Amino acid sequence: MSLRTLLLLPALVLLGACNRPVPPAPDTPPEPQATQMRDAIHQPLDRAKAAGAMLEKAPDLDAAERAATYTSATPAPR
């Protein structure tokens, strides 16, 4: 036996042991892989939306606070 044959036999045995990966079941959806990237993109947008909502509520909250602070006995500031 030559050296080439001695190296070829173990290589063929190792290649024969390799199998294809098992495909996922067709009835299960694939796992989401980009959730961290999606969350990182949406985080500043969500904070901006929350800030916008707070700015829209600010005049109403200010008026309610003034109404609670001043009673009928205290004259309202002009």
PyMOL commands that set and color helices and strands:
alter all, ss='L'
color gray80, all
select helices_A, chain A and resi 3-17+35-69
alter helices_A, ss='H'
color red, helices_A
deselect
rebuild
show_as cartoon
